[in-house]
């Protein structure tokens, strides 16, 4: 009597071949359900936020570290913005003072004054004689008795040249070029531009901008490391869950998605607290800053983050959180393989 053919026992669990077949069949799916895709993202977004709330102390500590790291470059940015705003309000008519040689006659000085007034880049020229300069010096210094004992007036003739260009950071090279040209005249002993302070301020602002960029780059790297390490520990704590998801055929992108949203929430919350820290700091220093501004009789108001800058800060912080999460979780998921 012939024996019936033996049947192979049903294979339990999932093999690599079956998982590969499942993935291939999923890729061969001709229809893509966009609504289901959006619902999945919505579910992951809510789930990741719920997990953060489930561990409030650890999440708050991570968010505050991110907020402090992001508030430092943000605060420096606000400081530079206020300094540049003050510089813009200091725009005024520039003056180039020409100190003529002491042996120059009045007729030659007047001829030079008329010659300079006819230039296209000069608004006007003010002639200050030796006597007028002496009277102004006596009134401003209080040395009338000392000056009266001098055998002759030691002050030179001064021409105040007022250019047509308003002094600011953009027209400063043009004004310096005009000053150098007037300095080269044979009647002029020394030419002084009263806007040289603006050049020093521009150099300081340029240095401050580069310093802010360098600090921001370092702190962005620090935020990436903080988020990456936090997400790596989150992946490790859910290692068994990741293994089960791989057993049922989940792709790495599907497994990665909730961790990316977790990084997104870390970045957004860190940006929110960073903006709050900056605005609180600006409010705290506003009172002494206003008193300082009143001493200089300047109509200036201390500025903080506006709506556009807040949105930019939140966008950048969320992007940094997602990038840091993606780097950490992509590398760590590859290390979790089926045995």
C-alpha positions in Angstrom: 0.0 0.0 0.0 1.5 3.3 -1.1 2.1 5.8 1.5 0.4 9.2 1.1 2.8 12.0 0.2 4.0 13.8 3.2 3.0 17.4 3.5 5.5 20.0 4.6 4.5 21.7 7.9 3.3 25.2 7.6 6.1 27.6 8.3 5.6 29.8 11.3 6.6 33.4 11.5 8.0 35.5 8.8 11.2 34.9 6.7 13.3 37.3 4.8 11.9 35.9 1.6 8.3 36.5 2.7 9.1 40.0 3.8 10.7 40.7 0.5 7.6 39.4 -1.3 5.4 41.5 0.8 7.4 44.6 0.1 7.4 43.8 -3.7 3.7 43.3 -3.7 3.3 46.6 -1.8 5.4 48.4 -4.4 3.3 46.8 -7.2 0.1 48.3 -5.7 -1.3 50.4 -8.6 -3.3 52.7 -6.5 -2.1 55.3 -4.0 -4.6 56.4 -1.3 -3.6 60.0 -0.6 -6.2 60.4 2.1 -4.9 57.4 3.9 -1.4 58.8 3.6 -2.5 62.1 5.2 -4.3 60.2 8.0 -1.2 58.3 8.8 0.8 61.5 9.0 -1.8 63.0 11.3 -1.8 59.9 13.5 2.0 60.0 13.8 2.0 63.7 14.5 -0.5 63.3 17.4 1.2 60.1 18.6 4.6 61.7 18.8 3.2 64.7 20.7 1.4 62.3 23.1 4.7 60.5 23.8 6.4 63.8 24.7 3.6 64.6 27.1 3.9 61.1 28.6 7.4 62.0 29.8 7.0 65.6 30.8 10.2 66.1 32.8 12.6 64.6 30.3 10.8 66.3 27.4 10.9 69.7 29.2 14.6 69.4 30.0 15.4 68.6 26.4 13.2 71.5 25.1 14.7 74.0 27.5 18.3 73.0 26.4 17.2 73.5 22.8 15.6 76.8 23.7 18.7 78.2 25.4 20.9 77.1 22.5 18.5 78.8 20.0 18.0 81.9 22.1 21.7 82.9 22.1 22.0 83.5 18.3 18.5 84.9 18.3 19.3 87.4 21.0 22.5 88.5 19.2 20.5 88.9 16.1 18.0 91.2 17.9 21.0 93.2 19.3 22.5 93.7 15.8 19.1 94.7 14.5 18.8 97.4 17.1 22.3 98.7 16.4 21.6 98.9 12.7 18.3 100.7 13.4 20.1 103.3 15.5 22.6 103.7 12.7 19.8 104.3 10.1 18.3 107.0 12.4 21.7 108.8 12.6 21.7 109.7 9.0 22.5 113.4 8.7 24.3 115.9 6.5 28.0 115.3 6.5 30.6 118.0 6.9 34.1 118.0 5.6 36.2 120.6 7.5 39.1 122.0 5.4 41.9 123.6 7.6 43.9 125.9 5.2 47.5 126.9 5.6 48.0 129.7 8.1 49.9 131.9 5.6 47.0 131.8 3.1 45.4 135.1 2.3 41.7 135.8 2.6 41.3 136.4 -1.1 42.8 133.0 -2.0 40.6 131.3 0.6 37.5 133.0 -0.8 38.5 132.0 -4.3 38.8 128.4 -3.2 35.4 128.6 -1.5 33.8 129.7 -4.7 35.6 127.1 -6.7 34.4 124.3 -4.4 30.8 125.6 -4.4 30.6 125.1 -8.1 31.2 121.3 -7.8 28.3 119.0 -8.6 28.9 116.9 -5.5 29.0 119.8 -3.1 25.8 121.3 -1.6 27.4 124.5 0.0 30.6 125.8 1.4 30.7 127.9 4.7 33.6 130.3 5.1 35.0 130.7 8.6 37.6 133.4 8.9 40.3 133.5 11.5 38.5 136.0 13.7 35.2 134.0 13.6 37.1 130.9 14.6 38.8 132.7 17.4 35.5 134.1 18.8 33.9 130.6 18.7 36.9 129.1 20.4 36.8 131.6 23.2 33.1 131.1 23.8 33.3 127.3 23.8 36.5 127.0 25.8 36.3 129.9 28.2 39.9 130.9 27.6 39.2 134.5 26.6 41.9 136.0 28.8 44.5 133.5 27.7 43.7 134.0 24.0 43.9 137.8 24.3 47.5 137.6 25.5 48.7 135.9 22.3 50.5 138.2 19.9 48.5 137.0 16.9 45.6 134.7 16.0 47.0 131.1 15.7 43.8 129.7 14.1 43.7 129.0 10.4 40.9 129.8 7.9 38.4 126.9 7.8 36.1 125.9 5.0 33.1 123.7 6.0 32.2 121.8 2.8 28.7 120.2 3.0 28.4 117.4 0.3 25.1 116.6 -1.3 25.2 113.0 -0.2 23.7 112.1 3.2 26.1 110.3 5.4 25.3 106.6 5.9 27.0 103.3 5.4 26.3 103.2 1.7 27.6 106.7 0.9 30.6 106.6 3.2 33.1 105.5 0.5 31.9 108.3 -1.8 32.4 110.8 1.1 35.9 109.5 1.9 36.9 109.8 -1.8 35.7 113.5 -1.8 37.7 114.1 1.4 40.8 112.6 -0.1 40.5 114.8 -3.2 40.0 117.9 -1.1 43.0 116.9 1.0 45.2 116.9 -2.1 44.5 120.6 -2.9 47.6 122.8 -2.4 45.7 125.3 -0.2 44.5 122.6 2.3 46.7 121.6 5.2 44.3 119.0 6.7 40.8 117.7 5.7 38.6 116.1 8.3 35.4 114.1 7.6 33.1 114.1 10.7 31.6 110.8 9.6 34.6 108.7 10.3 32.9 107.4 13.4 30.4 105.7 11.1 33.2 103.7 9.5 34.3 102.5 12.9 30.7 101.6 13.7 30.3 99.8 10.3 33.5 97.8 11.1 32.1 96.8 14.5 28.7 95.8 12.9 30.5 93.7 10.3 32.5 92.0 13.1 29.4 91.4 15.1 27.6 89.8 12.1 30.4 87.4 11.5 30.5 86.6 15.2 26.8 85.9 15.2 27.1 83.7 12.2 29.9 81.7 13.8 28.1 81.3 17.1 24.9 80.3 15.3 26.7 77.6 13.3 28.2 76.1 16.4 24.9 76.2 18.3 23.0 74.7 15.3 25.5 71.8 15.4 24.9 71.5 19.2 21.1 71.4 18.6 21.5 68.7 16.0 23.6 66.6 18.4 21.1 67.1 21.2 18.1 66.1 19.1 20.0 63.2 17.5 21.0 61.8 20.9 17.5 62.2 22.2 15.9 60.4 19.2 18.6 57.7 19.3 17.6 56.9 22.9 13.9 56.9 21.9 14.6 54.4 19.1 16.5 52.2 21.4 13.7 52.3 24.0 11.3 51.1 21.3 13.6 48.5 19.8 11.2 45.6 20.2 8.5 47.7 18.6 10.7 48.4 15.6 11.5 44.7 15.3 7.8 43.8 15.2 7.2 46.4 12.6 9.9 45.0 10.4 8.5 41.5 10.9 5.2 42.6 9.4 6.9 44.2 6.5 7.1 47.9 7.4 9.6 49.9 5.5 12.3 52.0 7.0 10.6 55.2 5.9 7.4 54.1 7.7 9.3 53.2 10.9 11.3 56.5 10.7 8.2 58.7 10.4 7.1 58.9 14.1 10.6 59.7 15.2 10.9 62.5 12.6 7.7 64.0 14.0 9.2 63.7 17.5 12.2 65.7 16.3 9.8 68.2 14.7 8.0 68.7 18.0 11.3 69.2 19.8 12.4 71.8 17.3 9.1 73.7 17.3 8.8 73.7 21.1 12.4 74.7 21.5 11.8 77.6 19.0 8.7 78.7 20.9 10.5 78.9 24.2 13.5 80.6 22.6 11.3 83.3 21.2 9.7 83.7 24.6 13.1 84.0 26.2 14.2 86.7 23.7 11.0 88.7 24.1 11.2 88.5 27.9 14.8 89.6 27.8 14.0 92.5 25.5 11.2 93.6 27.9 13.5 93.4 30.9 16.2 95.7 29.4 13.7 98.0 27.7 13.4 100.4 30.7 17.1 101.1 31.2 17.6 101.2 27.4 14.9 103.9 27.1 16.5 106.0 29.9 19.8 105.7 28.1 18.3 106.8 24.8 16.6 109.8 26.5 20.1 111.0 27.6 21.1 111.3 23.9 17.8 112.8 22.9 17.2 110.1 20.3 13.8 109.0 19.1 14.5 105.3 19.2 12.4 102.4 20.3 13.9 99.1 21.3 12.9 96.3 18.9 12.3 92.6 19.5 11.2 89.8 17.2 8.3 90.7 14.9 5.8 88.2 13.5 7.8 87.3 10.4 11.0 86.7 12.4 9.1 84.5 14.9 7.8 82.4 12.0 11.3 82.2 10.6 12.7 81.2 14.0 10.1 78.4 14.4 10.6 77.2 10.8 14.4 77.0 11.2 14.2 75.3 14.6 11.6 72.7 13.3 13.9 72.1 10.3 16.9 71.6 12.5 14.9 69.2 14.7 13.8 67.1 11.7 17.3 67.0 10.2 18.8 65.9 13.5 16.2 63.3 14.0 16.5 62.0 10.4 20.3 61.6 10.8 20.0 59.7 14.1 17.0 57.5 13.3 18.2 56.5 9.8 21.5 55.2 11.1 20.0 53.5 14.1 17.2 51.8 12.3 19.7 50.2 9.9 21.5 48.6 12.9 18.2 46.9 14.0 18.0 43.9 11.8 16.0 40.7 12.0 17.9 37.7 13.3 
